[in-house]
Amino acid sequence: MGRILSLLPAGFLALMLISCSQPQKEIREKLYVFGTLVEIIIRDADEDAARKALVDVNAAFQKMHRDWHAWKPGEMSRLNQAFAEGRTVKVSPFLLPLIKQAKGFEAASEGLFNPAIGAMVAAWGFHADELPKGAPPPKAKIAALVKAQPSMSDVVIRGREVSSTNASVSLDFGGFAKGAALDQAAVILKAHGINNAILNAGGDLNVIGTHGDRPWRLGIRHPKNWGVLASVELKPDEVLYTSGNYERFFEHEGVRYAHILDPRSGWPVDHIVSASVIGKIGAAADAAATALTVAGPKDWHRIARRMGVKFALLVDDKGRIYLNPAMKARIKLEGKETPELVVSPGL
């Protein structure tokens, strides 16, 4: 349930934006959260207000990094320790909404997006800033973690007091925390009077307003190379999120093991290379993109419908593109090759 590091080639976002209209006043800032570079571009705003907004966004990011992190010391790790020990703890108003969101995302995805499998993610070695090396974990260990059936449904919330009926639950919000972070950052920017901006967290994107007299025009990265698969225009306050298994992975004896795990088997997904979702809420689009990756070609449209997804695009390991008619109408395929399209009317 990790995230991809980049949706666009370096500099591509800026090139697309600048090449389509006359230069306007822009304020750019680069911040970090969860080890990912976040680029924020603010347009047509008072510079003092923009700078103050960016200070507040950075402060929020630092708190998120400290208290939402799955494996570094903070409120999340203390909560996971309490679950393992069978204790009930009072959580902060800062963390509680994410726990509630996580429960909703798991239920809507029929468990394909499961933020309670932190122990499984750790067993694969993805609870580290560096990618794992060596052999995959023993099959018996993964089987035992699957058998324990950790689920967000095991998490009990009474007011601000939180506990788990299953000691194997270990929360890892890596599959939607960046979306939640950009959602909160957008709220902060708007509170400071920022009406036009884009927030790019390693390729996951929230937009505010427009790019001058036109929509923000962005690219979906081709999962097989560093080019652009398709371009798309986002309406005000839309988001574009992609879950991909082509960057965060390790190889052993010629086999690639990616960071997106199927909670049902405990093993990495290998049939879908990437899934992209357009929505209105970053956290929800973030979670949905991961769930669709796990669902695969047969079930993605059903899970998308359950999660309220209106626009989705998936790419499998053969280069086939799966999408719904609404998404097909919004994208423009780029490049010289014409990929095979599988259009599902199921949404």
C-alpha positions in Angstrom: 0.0 0.0 0.0 2.8 2.4 -0.7 2.8 5.1 -3.3 4.6 5.7 -6.6 7.3 8.2 -6.5 6.6 10.0 -9.8 3.7 10.3 -12.2 5.4 12.6 -14.7 9.0 12.8 -15.9 11.1 15.4 -14.2 10.0 18.9 -15.4 7.2 17.6 -17.5 4.4 19.1 -15.4 6.0 22.6 -15.7 6.6 22.2 -19.4 2.9 21.3 -20.0 1.7 24.3 -18.0 4.0 26.9 -19.4 3.7 25.8 -23.1 -0.1 26.3 -23.2 -0.6 29.9 -22.2 1.2 33.2 -21.5 3.4 33.2 -18.3 1.5 34.4 -15.2 2.8 35.2 -11.8 3.6 31.9 -10.0 4.9 31.1 -6.6 6.6 27.7 -6.3 7.5 25.8 -3.2 8.9 22.3 -2.6 8.1 20.6 0.7 8.5 17.1 2.0 6.0 14.7 3.7 6.3 10.9 4.2 9.7 11.1 2.3 8.1 12.4 -0.8 8.8 15.7 -2.4 5.6 17.8 -2.7 5.7 20.6 -5.3 3.1 23.4 -4.8 2.5 26.0 -7.6 0.3 29.0 -6.7 -0.9 31.3 -9.4 -2.4 34.8 -9.3 -2.1 35.3 -5.5 -0.8 37.9 -3.1 2.7 36.8 -2.4 2.6 37.5 1.4 -0.6 35.5 1.7 0.9 32.7 -0.4 4.1 32.6 1.7 2.0 32.5 5.0 -0.1 29.7 3.6 3.0 27.7 2.6 4.4 28.1 6.2 1.2 26.7 7.6 1.1 23.8 5.0 4.7 22.9 5.9 3.8 22.9 9.6 0.9 20.6 8.9 3.1 18.3 6.8 5.6 17.9 9.7 2.9 17.0 12.1 1.5 14.4 9.6 4.9 13.0 9.1 5.4 12.6 12.8 1.9 11.3 13.8 0.7 9.4 10.8 3.9 7.5 10.0 3.5 3.7 10.0 6.9 2.7 11.4 8.6 5.8 12.8 8.0 6.9 16.4 4.7 8.9 16.7 1.1 8.5 17.6 0.4 5.8 15.0 3.2 3.6 16.2 2.0 4.0 19.8 -1.5 3.1 18.7 -0.2 -0.1 17.0 1.7 -1.0 20.1 -1.5 -0.6 22.1 -3.4 -2.9 19.7 -0.7 -5.6 20.1 -1.0 -5.4 23.8 -4.8 -5.3 23.9 -5.0 -1.8 25.3 -7.4 1.0 24.6 -6.0 4.5 24.0 -7.3 7.9 23.4 -6.3 9.3 20.0 -5.9 12.9 18.9 -8.5 14.7 16.7 -5.6 14.8 14.2 -5.5 11.0 13.8 -9.1 10.0 14.5 -10.5 11.1 11.1 -8.0 9.0 9.3 -9.0 5.9 11.2 -12.6 6.5 10.3 -11.7 7.1 6.7 -9.6 3.9 6.7 -12.6 1.9 8.0 -14.8 3.3 5.3 -12.3 2.6 2.5 -11.8 -1.0 3.5 -15.5 -1.7 3.7 -16.3 -0.1 0.3 -13.4 -2.0 -1.4 -14.6 -5.3 0.0 -11.2 -5.6 1.9 -9.0 -5.2 -1.2 -7.8 -1.9 0.3 -6.8 -2.9 3.9 -4.9 -0.4 6.0 -4.8 -3.0 8.9 -2.0 -5.1 7.3 0.9 -3.1 8.5 2.6 -6.3 9.8 2.4 -7.8 6.4 3.9 -4.8 4.8 6.7 -4.8 7.3 7.3 -8.6 6.7 8.0 -7.8 3.1 10.5 -5.1 4.1 8.6 -2.1 2.9 8.5 -0.4 6.3 11.8 1.3 5.6 13.1 4.3 3.6 15.3 2.0 1.6 14.0 -0.8 -0.6 14.3 -4.3 0.7 17.0 -6.7 -0.5 17.4 -10.4 -0.6 14.8 -13.1 -0.6 11.1 -12.6 0.0 9.7 -13.5 3.4 9.0 -17.2 4.2 5.7 -18.4 2.8 4.7 -19.7 6.2 5.2 -16.3 7.8 3.0 -14.6 5.2 0.4 -17.4 5.5 0.2 -16.9 9.3 -0.3 -13.1 8.8 -3.1 -13.8 6.3 -4.7 -16.3 8.6 -4.8 -13.8 11.4 -7.2 -11.7 9.2 -6.4 -8.2 10.5 -9.1 -5.8 9.4 -10.3 -2.3 10.0 -13.5 -3.9 11.1 -11.6 -5.1 14.2 -10.9 -1.5 15.2 -13.4 -0.2 17.8 -14.0 3.6 18.1 -15.9 5.0 21.1 -15.6 8.7 21.0 -11.8 9.3 21.0 -11.0 6.0 22.6 -9.8 3.4 20.1 -9.0 -0.3 20.5 -8.8 -3.5 18.5 -10.4 -6.9 19.0 -7.6 -8.4 16.9 -4.0 -8.1 18.2 -2.7 -8.7 14.7 -4.1 -5.3 13.5 -1.2 -2.9 12.6 -2.3 0.3 10.9 -0.5 1.5 7.8 -2.1 4.4 6.1 0.6 4.6 3.3 -2.1 3.8 0.8 -4.0 7.1 1.3 -2.0 9.3 3.7 -0.6 11.4 0.9 -4.0 12.0 -0.4 -5.2 13.0 3.0 -2.2 15.3 3.3 -2.9 17.1 0.0 -6.5 17.4 0.9 -5.6 19.2 4.1 -3.0 21.3 2.4 -5.7 22.4 -0.2 -8.0 23.4 2.7 -5.1 25.5 4.2 -4.4 27.2 0.9 -8.0 28.1 0.4 -8.3 29.5 3.9 -5.5 31.9 3.0 -7.4 33.1 0.0 -5.5 31.0 -2.6 -7.9 30.4 -5.5 -5.6 28.8 -8.1 -2.9 26.2 -7.3 -1.7 22.7 -7.9 -0.2 20.3 -5.4 1.9 17.5 -6.7 3.0 14.8 -4.3 5.3 12.6 -6.4 2.7 12.4 -9.2 -0.5 12.4 -7.0 -2.3 15.7 -7.8 -4.8 18.0 -6.3 -5.8 21.2 -8.1 -7.5 24.3 -6.9 -9.2 26.6 -9.5 -7.7 26.9 -12.9 -4.5 27.6 -14.8 -5.4 31.1 -15.9 -8.1 30.9 -18.5 -8.0 27.1 -19.0 -8.1 24.0 -16.8 -5.0 22.5 -15.3 -3.6 20.1 -18.0 -1.7 17.1 -16.7 -0.1 13.8 -17.8 -0.6 10.2 -16.7 2.8 8.5 -16.7 3.3 5.5 -18.9 4.1 2.7 -16.5 6.5 0.9 -18.9 8.8 3.9 -19.6 9.3 7.5 -18.5 7.0 8.9 -21.1 3.4 10.0 -20.9 0.6 7.6 -21.5 -2.2 10.1 -21.6 -3.0 13.8 -20.9 -6.1 15.0 -19.1 -7.6 18.3 -18.0 -8.7 18.6 -14.4 -11.7 20.7 -13.4 -11.5 23.0 -10.3 -11.0 21.0 -7.1 -10.5 17.7 -8.9 -7.7 15.2 -8.0 -5.7 12.7 -10.1 -4.1 9.7 -8.2 -2.1 6.8 -9.6 -1.1 3.6 -7.8 1.7 1.8 -9.5 4.0 -1.2 -8.8 6.7 -0.2 -11.2 8.9 1.9 -8.9 8.8 0.6 -5.4 9.9 -3.1 -5.6 12.8 -5.5 -5.2 14.0 -8.4 -7.3 15.3 -11.8 -6.2 16.4 -14.5 -8.6 14.8 -12.8 -11.5 11.4 -12.3 -9.9 10.1 -8.8 -9.1 8.2 -8.3 -5.9 6.3 -5.0 -5.8 5.0 -3.1 -2.7 1.3 -3.3 -3.5 0.1 -6.4 -1.6 -3.1 -8.4 -2.1 -4.5 -8.7 1.5 -6.2 -12.0 0.5 -2.9 -13.7 -0.3 -0.3 -11.5 1.4 1.7 -11.5 -1.9 2.4 -8.6 -4.3 0.1 -7.8 -7.1 1.6 -8.7 -10.5 -1.3 -8.5 -13.0 -1.9 -4.7 -12.9 1.0 -2.3 -13.4 -0.9 0.9 -12.6 -4.3 2.4 -11.8 -5.3 6.0 -12.1 -8.4 7.6 -10.7 -9.9 11.1 -11.1 -12.1 12.2 -8.1 -12.9 15.1 -5.8 -11.1 13.8 -2.6 -7.5 12.9 -2.6 -7.6 10.4 0.2 -10.5 8.5 -1.5 -8.9 8.5 -4.9 -5.6 7.4 -3.4 -7.3 4.4 -1.7 -9.4 3.6 -4.7 -6.4 3.5 -7.1 -4.8 0.9 -4.8 -8.0 -1.1 -4.5 -8.4 -1.2 -8.3 -4.9 -2.4 -8.7 -5.6 -5.3 -6.4 -9.0 -6.0 -8.0 -7.5 -6.6 -11.4 -9.0 -6.8 -14.8 -12.1 -8.9 -13.8 -13.3 -7.0 -10.8 -12.0 -3.4 -11.0 -15.2 -2.0 -12.4 -17.3 -3.5 -9.6 -14.9 -2.2 -6.9 -14.8 1.2 -8.6 -18.6 1.4 -8.5 -18.7 0.4 -4.8 -16.1 3.1 -4.0 -17.9 5.8 -6.0 -15.3 6.1 -8.7 -16.5 7.9 -11.8 -13.2 8.0 -13.8 -10.7 5.1 -13.8 -7.9 3.8 -16.0 -5.8 0.7 -15.5 -2.8 -0.7 -17.3 -1.9 -4.4 -17.1 1.4 -6.2 -17.5 0.8 -6.7 -21.2 0.2 -2.9 -21.8 -3.6 -3.2 -22.2 -5.5 -0.3 -21.0 -8.8 -0.8 -19.1 -11.0 2.2 -18.6 -14.7 3.2 -18.4 -16.4 5.3 -21.1 -16.3 8.5 -18.9 -12.6 8.3 -18.5 -12.1 7.5 -22.2 -13.9 10.7 -23.0 -11.6 12.8 -20.8 -8.1 11.5 -21.8 -6.0 12.0 -24.8 -3.6 9.1 -25.5 0.0 10.3 -26.1 2.8 8.6 -28.0 3.1 6.8 -31.3 1.9 3.4 -30.2 -1.9 2.7 -30.1 -2.5 0.4 -27.1 -5.3 -2.1 -26.8 -8.2 -0.6 -25.0 -10.7 -2.5 -23.0 -13.7 -0.3 -22.2 -16.0 -1.4 -19.4 -19.5 0.0 -19.3 -19.8 -1.2 -15.7 -19.6 2.3 -14.1 
